[in-house]
């Protein structure tokens, strides 16, 4: 299974937990489901490719074991118990929508729209916001641009959408009496949205927090290419945490994370990382790990 698939599915499990239903119109979901479909064992996902690491999913991530070694048991109980095959034909039936179902019985596909609110008993606890649908680099493993429909979407979040979003955030935290509601700004490359908009959303969230007594911390996931002193000032003064994508040293990072001209981005990302760590900014690294290295 590609590393990206592990990363996406583990993230879904961490965000939504067992029993959640994730609905997607994204055609590229088939690529992920091809890896998962029909190979579920008692303790995890048995990968069809010989020699590839086995994976057992659990809330909060996944555990791994060598292809020939004994798999580790999931401490929180075995959540992948059944073997089930879902044909490609069945996946594409119905209304043209696919539903990735993560439950205590495993990971499966369903073309049945579950209907009703997914989080009926558990309110959404954090929000990932796509503020930009474009990117300024050309990573080979990026799932976002596998679907050509991305290019028909607005390039950046409009001010009208932002205002509606802020209204809905306040409504949500009040209705559910939330003490905290983290926001993650994402893309594409979210810094394309502009530093002024980062000030705007952070100041608005501070106002919402004052009215509702709900903390709304903001974080951003970025490739780091656009970071300069103006961005550093924004992150530091508005207390915005930054996760920068860095896959390792240059000879590994630059294999997949390249510019549209085909050159590596490691030097620019390293420069950005050094700038970030020179300020009072909460910085983490986001890496796609390749077992070949």
WOFENKA-V655465 format. One record per helix or strand. SS is the DSSP state (alpha for helix, beta for strand). FROM is the first residue (numbers start at 1). LEN is the number of residues. Records with the same first field share a line. If there is no record, write none. Layout:
SS = FROM-LEN, FROM-LEN
This chain:
alpha = 3-14, 29-8, 88-4, 144-3, 148-5, 159-17, 190-4, 195-18, 229-9, 250-7, 266-12
beta = 21-4, 40-1, 45-1, 54-5, 61-5, 98-6, 106-5, 126-5, 132-1, 156-1, 180-1, 182-5, 215-1, 218-5, 240-6, 258-1, 264-1, 283-4
